[in-house]
Amino acid sequence: MAHKAFRSMKGMPSGRDALRMMQKMGMDTKSLDDVRDVTIRTSDRKIIIEEPSVMSIAMQGQNMFQVTGGTVREETITSETKVTIPEEDVKMVAEQANVSMDDAKKALEGSGGDLAEAIVSLKKV
């Protein structure tokens, strides 16, 4: 009901007129067909929109995606995937920071496998 009232406002283009106006402004719009789902991930949750309608809008070198409709479901992310740390990395961090292998491995796990961050954190201690 509200969309009909919005469309009937004087001066507001609708349908084909709106599309022509956007093309004149340099906007290229395309409908993405057969989209099954759209997933948005944050640090602590995942939002999944199933069977949405998705439009791609290109303007001034930027791409925007408009997602509408669909069934929304949220999942809480409880555990992070554990990073596999190669033994060579542990040895290198231990040598560079002049610490034990156990301390080097803990620092690498804490840094998510980032060698430089692990060495810097160990040298601060």
Secondary structure, 3 states (H helix, E strand, C coil): CHHHHHHCCCCCCCCHHHHHHHHHCCCEEEEECCCCEEEEECCCEEEEEECCEEEEEEECCEEEEEEECCEEEEEECCCCCCCCCCHHHHHHHHHHHCCCHHHHHHHHHHCCCCHHHHHHHHHHC
